[in-house]
């Protein structure tokens, strides 16, 4: 019985430490990096879409001549 109470307290304190240490400066830096990566991927998606449209237009013109 005593062992289970001690183990329960250790688990609670460990969980509290994990939660408290997870929010910090490195977390904000991770969000900024993730945001930058998302904006780069969005830009690449837009460029890829435009290039696909250009190819489709050229193929359409080439096949109709």
N, C-alpha and C positions, 0 to 999 in steps of 0.2 A: 504494500500500500504506500509506504513512504517513498519507495523508488519511483512509483508512477507519478506521485505529486511532484517530486524533484524533476523528473523528465518533462512533465507538463510545463513547469516553470521555465526550464531551459528552452523549450520549443517556443514559448511565448516571447521570451526575451530575444531569442535569435530572430524571430519573425519581426519584432519591433525594430531591431537593429537593421535588418535588411530593408525595411520600409524607410527608415530615417536616412540611411546612407544612399538610397537610390535617387533622391532628389537633391541635386546640387549643380555646381557650375558645369561639370562635364555633361550633365543631362541637357542643359540648354545648348551647349556646343553641338551635341548630337542632333538636336532638333534643327539647328541652323544648317548643319551639314546635310541633313535629310531634306530640308526645304530646298537647298541649292541643287541637290541631285534631282529632285522632282521637277524643278524649273528647267534644268538642262534636258531631262527626258521629254518634257512637254514640248520644248523647242525643237528637239530632234524629230518628234512625232509630226509636228506641223510642217517642218521642212520635207520630211519623207512623203507626206500627203501631197504637198505641192509638186514634188518631183514626179510622183505617180500620175498626177493629173496631166502634167506636161507630156509624159511618155504616152499616155492614152490619146491625147490630142494629136501628137505626131504620128502615132500608129494609125489613127483614124484618117488623117490627111493622106498618109502614104498609101493606104489601102483603097481610098476612093479615087486616086489619080489614075 
